[in-house]
């Protein structure tokens, strides 16, 4: 899937991705990042979705350049 970073709280290590063609944002934790250690607001990203006990989460998140 593809989306755009909506928020990233570097000091907490998590944020949210605005998913293309979806109304709900998706949680992303720093452990789910693939080719970086942090994100910036507005970055285009590609990712997979994993179901967790707390709900869906973005994993294998890669920044698109």
N, C-alpha and C positions, 0 to 999 in steps of 0.2 A: 504494500500500500504506500501511498505518498501523502505528504502533508507539509505543514509549515509550523515551526516552533512558535507557539503562542506566548509562553512564558518559560523562563529557566531561572531557578533560584540556586545559583552556584554554591552559596554557603550551606544549603540544605541538600544539594545533590539530586534534585528532581525538578520536574516541570510538566508542561502540558503541550500536546501537539494538536493543532487544528487539522483534522483529517479531511481530505478532499471529498466532497459530496456527502458529508456526514454532518449532522447538527451538533453532536456531542464531541467534546474534546477528549483526548486519550492521555492517560497518565504515562509518564516516562521517568524511570529511575536511572541514576548514573551507571548502575550495573548492567543496564540494557543497551548501552552505547557500544558501537562496534569500531568505527574508525576515528574516534575522538574521545576526549575525557570530559567535555562539556559542550553545551549548545548555546546559541545566541538567538534572541528573539528575531523572528523573520526568516531564519534559515530554512531552505527547502530540505526535507529529509525523506528517506525511504525506510520502511520498517515492516516487521511482522507483528501480529497481534497474538498475545498469549493470554489465556483465561487464567486468572489467579483467584484465590479465595476473596480478595478485595475487589474483584472486577477485572475487566480487560486492561492490559498493559502493553505498551509498545516495547518490543525487544529487537535486538539486532538492528538498531537504529544507525543509519549511515547518512552523513551529510552529502547532499547532491551539489556538485560544483558547477 
